[in-house]
Amino acid sequence: MELFESIRREYEFGEGTISGVARKLGVHRRMVRDAIRNAIPPARKKPDRPHWKLRAFIPRIEAMLEEDQSAPRKQRHTAHRIWRRLKNENPGIAIGERTIRKYVRKRRFALGLIGRDTCIPQSYPWGLEAQVDWYEAYADLDGERTHLQVFEMRSMAGGASFHRAYPKATQQAFLEAHELAFRRFGGVFKRLRYDNLKSAVKKIMQGHRREETARFVAFRSHWRFEAVFCNPGKEHAHEKGGIEGEGGYFRRNHWVPVPEAQDLEELNEKLLVACYQDEQRKIAGHELIVGQAVLAEKEHLLCLPDEGFDLAEVSFPKVDGLGRAKVRCNFYSVPVKVGTEAQAKLYSTYVEIWHEGNCIAHHERCYGRYQEILNLEHYLEPLVRKPGALAGSKPLEQWRNQGRWPATYDRIWELLMSRNGQQEGTRQMIELLQLGKTHGYDVLRQAVESALKMGSCDLSAVRYLMTADQLEREPAEPIDVGPLSCYERPMPVMTDYDQLLSVGEVMP
């Protein structure tokens, strides 16, 4: 600014020419013309090239952006997440987050900018409200990319959250996640805000009125909270902006890169750990960190009931001619007679079949339609009468696909059939499986392997190997007879009878 003032003053009251001013002040004639034209210097042009410190990490950043092309849309890297990963992979690097943001923004400029509406800040008393929603995410379970539905609940006063993944967003999963979230927070919020979820809303009436499902009404009455529903439509998502922002934050920080786990249970344990890790952060505008807010809010929550709500969806199917009970749209095997009326309890991840007060079958829940979930163990009793049906049975095929039928079973089955004939050998194989039902299939597998190593395929040998540990007895401990020692007598000897032998030799 001072240079422009000197140029203008020299041109007005001194040299009077552009060339003369440029020579005298040592500047370019173009700058003299700019100063004459306007007293305010034009904005300095910034070079469109990456910072020199960033050049060594550009291939890594490009690799992350390339990785995002195949990642789920809501599980892609943000500039902040890229910066955090670079810092973790290269401790001690001196690259600012602003530099990363600038470069990533330039690379994503072709995607355009997303405008936002002006929202009104809200304040929430302790324990008053929490918001609930579902979002989609992907995880690699046992090496396979799996699509999941994730339940989330967020405290609006404290900012703490709870996340749990399920294969499908069923009503049983919806209610179960509520109970787990209440235990995580240590109480029940007085009011919960929802979208118009099918698990809770049966029909949208005029205005704010909703016809809720009977099961959700009973659940809400049991836990004593008030349910509030947003207006329908995406344009009203701002009515629960807290949970929308929480879902985005949690995805960016804990679902990127795509998490890996052995099964869904292990994944949910990781998500719970991540929820507790987030208690160390401080949300902008809050005086307390999230963990301190959780403790402060717990005193204002409704107390947890002594007993939980029965989450099972109950039905009473009859067992058909194939030994199956139909639950929802799928068929599950049961070990009872055809025509028996059983009680089916459907949970979020499994199905239980009850009869006369006993749980007679437990299956992993199937989310397909008209699928058969069969357990070979449930068909052992009728297979004793029909051994020829074992080889081509669908329960056996499912056991093979699940890895529950090791190769040693086929080897001993072949030996039993070659020794006793096909029908009798198969019947003895079924009896072996019944031993596994009684003593455990791991014990049966080990006993079969041991029998084959010894060159035996006899049913009695396998049964002995399975129960050998039970036949062992600990040796009796010696006891002090004390005063009874006076009744001890010497052990009898047989040497005197040897004289009879010598007498017999001299007799004619």
Secondary structure in CASP SS format (residue, H / E / C, confidence):
PFRMAT SS
TARGET T0000
AUTHOR 0000-0000-0000
METHOD secondary structure of the structure
MODEL  1
M C 1.00
E H 1.00
L H 1.00
F H 1.00
E H 1.00
S H 1.00
I H 1.00
R H 1.00
R H 1.00
E H 1.00
Y H 1.00
E H 1.00
F H 1.00
G C 1.00
E C 1.00
G C 1.00
T C 1.00
I H 1.00
S H 1.00
G H 1.00
V H 1.00
A H 1.00
R H 1.00
K H 1.00
L H 1.00
G C 1.00
V C 1.00
H C 1.00
R H 1.00
R H 1.00
M H 1.00
V H 1.00
R H 1.00
D H 1.00
A H 1.00
I H 1.00
R H 1.00
N C 1.00
A C 1.00
I C 1.00
P C 1.00
P C 1.00
A C 1.00
R C 1.00
K C 1.00
K C 1.00
P C 1.00
D C 1.00
R C 1.00
P C 1.00
H C 1.00
W C 1.00
K C 1.00
L C 1.00
R H 1.00
A H 1.00
F H 1.00
I H 1.00
P H 1.00
R H 1.00
I H 1.00
E H 1.00
A H 1.00
M H 1.00
L H 1.00
E H 1.00
E H 1.00
D H 1.00
Q C 1.00
S C 1.00
A C 1.00
P C 1.00
R H 1.00
K H 1.00
Q H 1.00
R C 1.00
H C 1.00
T C 1.00
A H 1.00
H H 1.00
R H 1.00
I H 1.00
W H 1.00
R H 1.00
R H 1.00
L H 1.00
K H 1.00
N H 1.00
E H 1.00
N C 1.00
P C 1.00
G C 1.00
I C 1.00
A C 1.00
I C 1.00
G C 1.00
E H 1.00
R H 1.00
T H 1.00
I H 1.00
R H 1.00
K H 1.00
Y H 1.00
V H 1.00
R H 1.00
K H 1.00
R H 1.00
R C 1.00
F H 1.00
A H 1.00
L H 1.00
G C 1.00
L C 1.00
I C 1.00
G C 1.00
R C 1.00
D C 1.00
T C 1.00
C C 1.00
I C 1.00
P C 1.00
Q C 1.00
S C 1.00
Y C 1.00
P C 1.00
W C 1.00
G C 1.00
L C 1.00
E E 1.00
A E 1.00
Q E 1.00
V E 1.00
D E 1.00
W E 1.00
Y E 1.00
E E 1.00
A E 1.00
Y E 1.00
A E 1.00
D E 1.00
L E 1.00
D C 1.00
G C 1.00
E E 1.00
R E 1.00
T E 1.00
H E 1.00
L E 1.00
Q E 1.00
V E 1.00
F E 1.00
E E 1.00
M E 1.00
R E 1.00
S E 1.00
M C 1.00
A C 1.00
G C 1.00
G C 1.00
A C 1.00
S E 1.00
F E 1.00
H E 1.00
R E 1.00
A E 1.00
Y E 1.00
P C 1.00
K C 1.00
A C 1.00
T C 1.00
Q H 1.00
Q H 1.00
A H 1.00
F H 1.00
L H 1.00
E H 1.00
A H 1.00
H H 1.00
E H 1.00
L H 1.00
A H 1.00
F H 1.00
R H 1.00
R H 1.00
F H 1.00
G C 1.00
G C 1.00
V E 1.00
F C 1.00
K C 1.00
R E 1.00
L E 1.00
R E 1.00
Y E 1.00
D C 1.00
N C 1.00
L C 1.00
K C 1.00
S C 1.00
A C 1.00
V E 1.00
K E 1.00
K E 1.00
I E 1.00
M C 1.00
Q C 1.00
G C 1.00
H C 1.00
R C 1.00
R E 1.00
E E 1.00
E E 1.00
T C 1.00
A H 1.00
R H 1.00
F H 1.00
V H 1.00
A H 1.00
F H 1.00
R H 1.00
S H 1.00
H H 1.00
W H 1.00
R C 1.00
F C 1.00
E E 1.00
A E 1.00
V E 1.00
F E 1.00
C C 1.00
N C 1.00
P C 1.00
G C 1.00
K H 1.00
E H 1.00
H H 1.00
A H 1.00
H H 1.00
E H 1.00
K H 1.00
G H 1.00
G H 1.00
I H 1.00
E H 1.00
G H 1.00
E H 1.00
G H 1.00
G H 1.00
Y H 1.00
F H 1.00
R H 1.00
R H 1.00
N H 1.00
H H 1.00
W C 1.00
V C 1.00
P C 1.00
V C 1.00
P C 1.00
E E 1.00
A E 1.00
Q C 1.00
D C 1.00
L H 1.00
E H 1.00
E H 1.00
L H 1.00
N H 1.00
E H 1.00
K H 1.00
L H 1.00
L H 1.00
V H 1.00
A H 1.00
C H 1.00
Y H 1.00
Q H 1.00
D H 1.00
E H 1.00
Q H 1.00
R C 1.00
K C 1.00
I C 1.00
A C 1.00
G C 1.00
H C 1.00
E C 1.00
L C 1.00
I C 1.00
V H 1.00
G H 1.00
Q H 1.00
A H 1.00
V H 1.00
L H 1.00
A H 1.00
E H 1.00
K H 1.00
E C 1.00
H C 1.00
L C 1.00
L E 1.00
C C 1.00
L C 1.00
P C 1.00
D C 1.00
E C 1.00
G C 1.00
F C 1.00
D C 1.00
L C 1.00
A C 1.00
E E 1.00
V E 1.00
S E 1.00
F C 1.00
P C 1.00
K E 1.00
V C 1.00
D C 1.00
G C 1.00
L C 1.00
G C 1.00
R E 1.00
A E 1.00
K E 1.00
V E 1.00
R C 1.00
C C 1.00
N E 1.00
F E 1.00
Y E 1.00
S E 1.00
V C 1.00
P C 1.00
V C 1.00
K C 1.00
V C 1.00
G C 1.00
T C 1.00
E E 1.00
A C 1.00
Q E 1.00
A E 1.00
K E 1.00
L E 1.00
Y C 1.00
S C 1.00
T C 1.00
Y E 1.00
V E 1.00
E E 1.00
I E 1.00
W E 1.00
H E 1.00
E C 1.00
G C 1.00
N E 1.00
C E 1.00
I E 1.00
A E 1.00
H E 1.00
H E 1.00
E E 1.00
R C 1.00
C C 1.00
Y C 1.00
G C 1.00
R C 1.00
Y C 1.00
Q C 1.00
E E 1.00
I E 1.00
L C 1.00
N C 1.00
L H 1.00
E H 1.00
H H 1.00
Y H 1.00
L H 1.00
E H 1.00
P H 1.00
L H 1.00
V H 1.00
R H 1.00
K C 1.00
P H 1.00
G H 1.00
A H 1.00
L C 1.00
A C 1.00
G C 1.00
S C 1.00
K H 1.00
P H 1.00
L H 1.00
E H 1.00
Q H 1.00
W H 1.00
R H 1.00
N H 1.00
Q H 1.00
G C 1.00
R C 1.00
W C 1.00
P C 1.00
A H 1.00
T H 1.00
Y H 1.00
D H 1.00
R H 1.00
I H 1.00
W H 1.00
E H 1.00
L H 1.00
L H 1.00
M H 1.00
S H 1.00
R H 1.00
N H 1.00
G C 1.00
Q H 1.00
Q H 1.00
E H 1.00
G H 1.00
T H 1.00
R H 1.00
Q H 1.00
M H 1.00
I H 1.00
E H 1.00
L H 1.00
L H 1.00
Q H 1.00
L H 1.00
G H 1.00
K H 1.00
T H 1.00
H H 1.00
G C 1.00
Y H 1.00
D H 1.00
V H 1.00
L H 1.00
R H 1.00
Q H 1.00
A H 1.00
V H 1.00
E H 1.00
S H 1.00
A H 1.00
L H 1.00
K H 1.00
M C 1.00
G C 1.00
S C 1.00
C C 1.00
D C 1.00
L H 1.00
S H 1.00
A H 1.00
V H 1.00
R H 1.00
Y H 1.00
L H 1.00
M H 1.00
T H 1.00
A H 1.00
D H 1.00
Q H 1.00
L H 1.00
E C 1.00
R C 1.00
E C 1.00
P C 1.00
A C 1.00
E C 1.00
P C 1.00
I C 1.00
D C 1.00
V C 1.00
G H 1.00
P H 1.00
L H 1.00
S H 1.00
C H 1.00
Y H 1.00
E C 1.00
R C 1.00
P C 1.00
M C 1.00
P C 1.00
V C 1.00
M C 1.00
T H 1.00
D H 1.00
Y H 1.00
D H 1.00
Q H 1.00
L H 1.00
L H 1.00
S H 1.00
V H 1.00
G H 1.00
E H 1.00
V H 1.00
M C 1.00
P C 1.00
END
